[in-house]
Amino acid sequence: MFSLYKQGIFMEYNKDNLTNRLEKIKNLYYKMDEILDGLPDSIPSKVRKKIKDTIVGDKELRELMEGLETYRAPRFIMVGRTGVGKSSLINAICNKYLAEVSDVEIGTKQIQRFEYKDEGRTILEVLDTRGIGESTLSTEENNNSAELILLNEITNFNPDAILFLIRCKSRDRINEDIETLKLIRSKYNKRNGNDLPIIVVLNQADEMEPSQFKKPEDYTDRKNQNIEKAIEQVKTIFYDNKINANNFIAVSSLIDWGISEEELKNMTPSEKDLLEIEFDGRYNIDKLINILENNLNLDARIGLLLAARLLQVVERLAKRMTHIFAGLAAAIAVTPIPIADIYILSVLQGILVVFIAALSGRDINLKSGMEFIFSLGGIGIGGFAFRTIAQQASKLFNVIVPGAGSVISAAVASTGTVIIGNSATTYYLKDKRTKKQSNNIYTHLKGLHPLRHKPFS
């Protein structure tokens, strides 16, 4: 069961086991050849080849699957002082309470490396450099030593981006922190020959005046204006210091879990998994995830999305598969295979349902997938009969207006497949009954007109 938090954008599965689930998805995709080879002999070889080539050859789907195969935890360098809300920001991004479960010793107290884990899986890695800006190095020798340690650690860490964190309301000593930022970037770029993205995050935007308004939807015009002014001031400071940043964004990581911080620290990982948000004051976190996603390579991007937006990842896969199968359905519907094309379409749609069910972690076979199609609310056998009559009758229009019947037939097959794919997504991924949606299929199909609708491709 998943929960939908108050802002309507933070969705999360109560996952059985993410690793197992991803394995099911990948196995199904990589066995697609085998599954399609096992289709009934009554399906013509040309149709069988078209189905296989279209699914296995789809570039976007292949890239998504390869991303699931090679994804890794994104790695961020954090630059910012104590109290800017590093841990709360990570919790807000990942939509759950994650402690710094692994403090990796690296030989200096000025730099700390943390791993954030979920179900034993590392989902974020952070190199925290706050000690560099907060310490005072008395000699040039110590300074050179610290720089060398910093450079070596950054190189070994191989970061994806720098998150420069400051408090939205207070920008004390920001120039000193920018010097640290410039040091990190210049040393890294000199050794590695490439630029690290810098994302400037003004955290704790909820503290801006009037500070009594903590829910983003309650922010007043004055509060929003104050937030925008803070962003502009920081942009000016960066400009004056002659350093460019990829993005500037103000966020709030405010989450109340309903218990004290001390109690949170003493909880076991399994107990933390059961925590639910009592008050959600997050602001612009979704936009921050978008910014991070756009600045990461594919492997790290998939890792970020699995940590922060699992539901969106699987829904994207479901949507892509539905698109592919709808195009196949349209192509099959116009082929000259009398009644047999209805059987082929049903098998095709059954495979689509099997794939979407796998995205939710469920194991179902083709028979169960086809049973799902027939169990959709008011469709059942009546819907199947209507589809058969509609498609076959539409082909007769070709005698009167060449091509018109094929357009109708393709539109019926394509639209029906889209609705089945969407219904399966709603049922398996969102755990919602689809009776109301499926009862509307008659409306969708009967509304098709050859002059207004074209085949889905």
Beta strands, then each sheet from edge to edge (+ up, - down):
strand 1: 2-4
strand 2: 11-13
strand 3: 75-79
strand 4: 102-104
strand 5: 112-118
strand 6: 121-128
strand 7: 161-167
strand 8: 198-203
strand 9: 247-250
strand 10: 255-256
strand 11: 279-280
sheet 1: 1+ 2-
sheet 2: 4+ 5- 6+ 3+ 7+ 8+ 9+
sheet 3: 10+ 11-
end
